[in-house]
Amino acid sequence: MSLNMSPRKNRPRDPDRARHMVEAAKLIIAFTNGRTFQDFLNDNLLRSAVERQFEILGEAGSHISASTQVLWPSIDWISIKNFRNLLAHEYFRTDYPQVWHIATALLPGLLPTLEALFADLDQQFGPDASV
């Protein structure tokens, strides 16, 4: 099997990374909407999907520039990165009640801030500017 996953020449910029964070957060919320914690525990596909989107959200967040992070102190950048690292590298220690709590209780409240971050960066830098 051949996977052509060659990296793009230009790495994503802050607006792109913020958009990735918004998209991942929206997917997590959609995946968990109308579901119970027991559904989450019993559905390997749901758990995998939620974990993957948290990894994307955290990876994108860890690459937002330090200057942007300073301007958005209401976002807990370190916790987002650390949670991603826990899921990706310490997968055997995953605390599913914690994942569920973050997905269903904390993330919906963070989403408007992430959307505001993306809107601000997208307006500030535009589609062709470098960050």
N, C-alpha and C positions, 0 to 999 in steps of 0.2 A: 504494500500500500504506500503510495506516495502522497504526502501532504505538502503542498506548496504553501508554506507559511513564511515566506521570506519577509523580513521586516521592511516596512516602508522606509524610504529615505529620510523622511521628516517625522520626528517623533511627535505625538500629540501635544498640543499646547494646553495651557490652563483652561481655556473655554471648552476644549474637547474633553479634557479630563473631568471637568465639572458636569458636562453633559453625560458622560459615562456614569458618573455618580448618581445623577438624577434618574437615568434609565434603569440602573440596577436597583435603586430604592423603589421605584415604581413597580418593577417586576416582583420584588420581594413582597410588597404590599398586595399586589394582585394574586400572587401564589398563595398567600396565607389568608386572604379575605374569605370569610365564610367557612373556614376550616377550624378545627379544634386542635389543641395540643396533642390529643390522642391520635388524630388524623396524621399530624406531623410525625409522630413517633412510628406509626404503622406504615407510612408511605415512603419507601426508600427514594423514589423519584422526587417527591416533594422536598425531602430533606436535602438531597443532592442539589436540587435546583436553587433552593434558598441559600445553601452554603456557597455555591458557585457565585451567586450574585453578590453575596457579602464579600467574597474574595475580590471580585471586580470593583466593588465600591471602595474597598480598602486600598487596593492597588492604585486605583485612579487617585484617591485622596492622598496617598503617600507621595505622588508625583506632582501635586499642586505646588507651585513655587512657594518658597518661604515668605516672600514678600506678600503674596496673596493670602497665605495662611494668617499672617499677622493682622491683615485687614479684616479677617473674619474670625475673631476670637470666640464667637458663639458656637463654632463648630469645634468639637473635641477631636482635633486632628490626630493626636497621639493615640487615643483610644480606638479610633477607626482603624488606624494602621495596625495597632497591637491585636485587635480582634481578627483582622484579616490574617495576620501572621499565625495566630493561634489556630485558626481553622485550617490554614494551608500546611503548617509545619508541625503542629502539635495535635493533629486530627484525632489522635487516640485519647486526648483529654477533652474532647468536645463536651461541653455542658449544654445538653439540649434544652433544658428549661431556660437557660440564659439566652440561647439563640432565639427561642420562641418569644421570650420577653422583649428582646431587642427588636425583633421583627414586627411584633404586634403592638407593643406599648410605646417604644421609643422612636422607632423609625418614622411612623406617620407624623410625629411632631417635628422631626428633623427635615422632612421632605420640603416644606415651604422655604426653609433656609437654604437648602441645596438649590432649589429652583431660583431663588433670588441671587445666589452666587453665580449660577450659570447666566442668568439674564444680565447681571452686572458685567461679567467678563465678556460675554458675547457683544454687548453694546460697546464696551470700552475698547476692545481689541478688534472687533469686526472679523469677518470671515477670512481675510487675507493677511492679517497682521501677525507678527511673531511675538510670542511672550517669552 
